[in-house]
Amino acid sequence: MPLDIPAPIAAYFAADRADAGAVAACFTDDAIVKDEGRTHRGKEEIAAWKREIAAKISYTSTPIAIAEQDGKTVVTCHIVGNFAGGEVDLRHFFVTEGEKISSLEIIP
């Protein structure tokens, strides 16, 4: 059964297959992304974060579950790529404001 992913979050996953600029456009101007122990603030840093990841690894991300937790939308994705281990399930904790994402934290 397909997941019912809110539009701003679905746009993020679609943009993730495109480029860093498309990903950054999914966020509010003052958004925060936390990933791999680092915090990225604002669209410029978010775009740089995605460019850095794309330069290091190639991957596909498939959302496999969605839930609500403490006011956040949690999307679990199965990631397959050319990184150590080759695959992992990661939880993406999203907070949205209107049609944009204001906060994203990615953790195993």
Beta strands, then each sheet from edge to edge (+ up, - down):
strand 1: 27-35
strand 2: 38-41
strand 3: 59-69
strand 4: 72-81
strand 5: 87-97
strand 6: 100-107
sheet 1: 2+ 1- 6- 5+ 4- 3+
end
